[in-house]
Amino acid sequence: MRIAIVSSSAVRVPPEGYGGTERVLHYLTEGLVHEGHEVTLFATGDSQTHAELRALYPRPVWPLDHLAEIDHVGWALAEIAHDGGFDVMHLNHAAALAVARSVPVPVTYTMHHARDDATSRFYGHYPFVHFVAISERQRAREDVLPRMWTVHHGLDPADFPFVAEPEPAVVFIGRFAPVKAPHLAIDAAQLAGVPIRLAGNPHADEGEPYHTHEVVPRLSLPGVTWIGEVGGAAKNELLGRGVATLFPASWEEPFGLVMVESMLCGTPVIAFPRGAAREVIDEGVTGFLVRDVEEMAAAIPRARAIDRVRCRARASARFSAARMVRAYLRTYRAAVADGPGLGCSSRGGRRVTSFRAGAP
């Protein structure tokens, strides 16, 4: 197949630090190329890929600039329409859908975000699109759409070195934002009496008062180390060295890629049962689900007893890039079979159907 994948203007592919969506798109793109498909990646000019790379912006526009993103996706879809040879286009930003109706190419679209009413209503205007949820929990919370799949994220296990003997510390990696709740990870580590290493930074648009009042005072507590943002080999080394990764998400996390990254290093995850955590974690094999900070602290000693070889093996079987590539190919072929949505109306009387593509 000839496939167009439209990434973001804000983060390169693959990302050097922050950027879960772009990391997943990297593995998807490379996997599709490996399978012999002709892939064009629309991303920033400093992206690294074996696909054909096309770029409007030579470097990422960060912090995220919504006007730059609209400019990027509008340009990308104009390129796709002008080219005329693509079998399917894979979009990853809602702004791209506004242009997709005028491009005579079948569409797969991945929802990388938590649900909100306005965006769900917006999606309803595009019945010709094959929507992809990244977890069953995300899919269950979304309004019924005519064509909807679930595809869990996938990574290449070979990129995550296994660590058999961790250090006696726990890890937190993520944005320093209320929804990620790093302050609760610190509290759990303090209750358990173990050191914690935190990697990440606050984002200006997600509550500077939270960082100032909840996180900063805790960073001076004994055993607390703030590393800042990490990526690549440094991130994997940090995950692998932990006895457990703490994931106290306080929102409906659509997936939680860091959980899989941790498990592939052999490090179990201790998480609140919010969002996709119930789907990602195999209780007692790749981690534990806990209800609050006290239970999270109590689970840290139990994490030492988890078989790290088995943890990695289970994560590799369930969340490999190869499995993800196969699942996305099914969505692409279904989109091609339906044809492009040029001129489609949301008031069409099409039968509602539902799909799942998560299994190998």
Long-range contacts (C-beta under 8 A, 24 or more apart in sequence): 1-37, 1-38, 1-87, 1-88, 1-329, 1-332, 1-333, 1-336, 2-37, 2-38, 2-39, 2-40, 2-85, 2-86, 2-87, 3-32, 3-37, 3-38, 3-39, 3-40, 3-86, 3-87, 3-88, 3-89, 3-90, 3-332, 4-39, 4-40, 4-42, 4-76, 4-80, 4-86, 4-88, 4-89, 4-90, 4-105, 5-29, 5-39, 5-40, 5-41, 5-42, 5-51, 5-89, 5-90, 5-92, 6-42, 6-73, 6-76, 6-77, 6-80, 6-89, 6-90, 6-91, 6-92, 6-93, 6-96, 7-41, 7-42, 7-43, 7-44, 7-47, 7-92, 8-43, 8-44, 8-69, 8-72, 8-92, 8-93, 9-44, 9-56, 9-57, 9-60, 9-61, 9-65, 9-68, 9-69, 9-71, 9-72, 10-60, 10-61, 10-62, 10-63, 10-64, 10-65, 10-68, 10-69, 11-44, 11-60, 11-62, 12-43, 12-44, 12-46, 12-47, 12-48, 12-59, 12-60, 13-41, 13-43, 13-44, 13-47, 13-48, 13-49, 14-47, 14-48, 15-231, 16-231, 16-232, 17-229, 17-230, 17-231, 18-175, 18-200, 18-201, 18-229, 18-231, 20-112, 20-153, 20-255, 20-257, 20-258, 21-92, 21-112, 23-155, 23-257, 24-153, 24-154, 24-155, 24-257, 24-324, 25-92, 27-154, 27-155, 27-156, 27-321, 27-324, 28-154, 28-321, 28-324, 28-325, 28-328, 30-321, 31-154, 31-321, 31-322, 31-324, 31-325, 32-325, 32-328, 32-329, 35-325, 35-329, 40-86, 42-72, 42-76, 42-79, 42-80, 54-79, 63-203, 63-204, 63-205, 64-205, 66-95, 69-93, 69-95, 70-95, 73-99, 74-99, 77-103, 80-105, 81-105, 87-332, 87-336, 88-332, 88-335, 88-336, 90-328, 90-332, 94-119, 94-122, 94-123, 97-122, 97-123, 97-126, 97-129, 100-126, 100-129, 100-341, 101-126, 101-341, 101-342, 101-343, 101-344, 102-342, 103-340, 103-342, 104-340, 104-342, 105-340, 106-130, 106-332, 106-335, 106-336, 106-338, 106-339, 106-340, 106-341, 107-335, 107-340, 107-341, 108-132, 108-328, 108-331, 108-332, 108-335, 110-134, 110-151, 111-138, 111-142, 111-254, 112-254, 113-254, 114-138, 114-251, 114-252, 114-253, 114-254, 114-275, 115-141, 115-142, 115-252, 124-346, 125-346, 126-341, 126-344, 126-346, 127-341, 127-344, 127-345, 127-346, 127-348, 127-350, 128-338, 128-340, 128-341, 128-344, 129-341, 130-331, 130-334, 130-335, 130-338, 132-328, 132-331, 132-357, 133-254, 134-254, 134-255, 134-276, 135-254, 135-255, 135-275, 135-276, 135-279, 135-280, 136-276, 136-279, 136-356, 136-358, 137-252, 137-254, 137-275, 137-276, 137-278, 137-279, 138-252, 138-254, 138-255, 138-275, 138-276, 141-252, 144-352, 144-354, 146-350, 146-351, 146-352, 146-353, 147-334, 147-335, 147-338, 147-353, 147-355, 148-354, 148-355, 149-327, 149-330, 149-331, 149-355, 149-356, 149-357, 150-356, 150-357, 150-358, 151-324, 151-327, 151-328, 151-331, 151-357, 151-358, 152-255, 152-279, 152-280, 152-318, 152-319, 152-323, 152-324, 152-327, 152-358, 153-255, 153-257, 153-260, 153-319, 153-324, 154-319, 154-320, 154-321, 154-322, 154-323, 154-324, 154-325, 155-257, 155-260, 155-261, 155-264, 155-319, 155-320, 155-321, 156-320, 156-321, 157-264, 157-312, 157-315, 157-316, 157-320, 159-236, 160-236, 160-239, 160-240, 160-261, 160-264, 160-265, 160-312, 161-236, 161-237, 161-240, 161-265, 162-240, 162-264, 162-265, 162-266, 162-308, 162-309, 162-312, 163-240, 163-241, 163-265, 163-266, 163-267, 163-308, 164-266, 164-308, 164-309, 166-240, 166-241, 166-242, 166-243, 166-266, 166-267, 166-308, 167-241, 167-242, 167-243, 168-194, 168-195, 168-243, 169-194, 169-195, 169-196, 169-197, 169-223, 169-241, 169-242, 169-243, 170-194, 170-195, 170-196, 170-197, 170-242, 170-243, 170-244, 170-245, 170-246, 170-270, 170-300, 171-196, 171-197, 171-198, 171-199, 171-238, 171-239, 171-241, 171-242, 171-244, 171-245, 171-246, 171-262, 171-267, 172-196, 172-197, 172-198, 172-199, 172-200, 172-245, 172-246, 172-247, 173-198, 173-199, 173-200, 173-230, 173-235, 173-238, 173-239, 173-245, 173-258, 174-200, 174-247, 174-258, 175-200, 175-201, 175-202, 175-203, 175-206, 176-200, 176-201, 176-202, 176-203, 176-210, 176-211, 176-215, 177-202, 177-203, 177-206, 177-207, 177-210, 178-206, 178-207, 178-210, 178-214, 178-250, 179-206, 179-249, 179-250, 179-251, 179-253, 180-248, 180-249, 180-250, 181-248, 181-249, 181-250, 182-215, 182-248, 183-214, 183-215, 183-218, 184-248, 184-250, 184-293, 184-296, 185-246, 185-248, 185-296, 186-215, 186-218, 186-219, 186-221, 186-224, 187-218, 187-293, 187-297, 188-246, 188-248, 188-270, 188-293, 188-296, 188-297, 188-300, 189-223, 189-224, 189-246, 189-297, 189-300, 190-221, 190-223, 190-224, 190-297, 191-293, 191-294, 191-297, 192-297, 192-298, 192-300, 192-301, 194-223, 194-243, 194-300, 195-223, 195-224, 195-225, 196-223, 196-224, 196-225, 196-246, 197-225, 197-227, 197-238, 197-241, 197-242, 198-224, 198-225, 198-226, 198-227, 199-227, 199-228, 199-229, 199-230, 199-235, 199-238, 200-228, 200-229, 201-228, 201-229, 235-261, 236-261, 236-265, 239-265, 239-267, 240-265, 240-266, 240-267, 242-267, 243-267, 243-300, 243-303, 243-304, 244-268, 244-269, 244-270, 244-287, 244-299, 244-300, 244-303, 245-269, 245-270, 245-287, 246-270, 246-271, 246-296, 247-271, 247-272, 247-277, 248-272, 248-293, 248-296, 249-274, 249-275, 249-277, 250-274, 251-275, 253-277, 255-280, 256-280, 259-287, 260-315, 260-319, 263-287, 263-311, 263-312, 263-314, 263-315, 263-319, 264-312, 264-315, 264-316, 264-319, 265-312, 266-308, 266-309, 266-311, 266-312, 267-308, 267-311, 268-303, 268-306, 268-308, 268-311, 270-296, 270-299, 270-300, 270-303, 272-296, 280-319, 282-314, 282-318, 285-310, 285-311, 285-314, 286-311, 286-314, 286-315, 287-311, 323-360, 326-360, 327-357, 327-358, 327-359, 328-357, 330-357, 331-355, 331-357
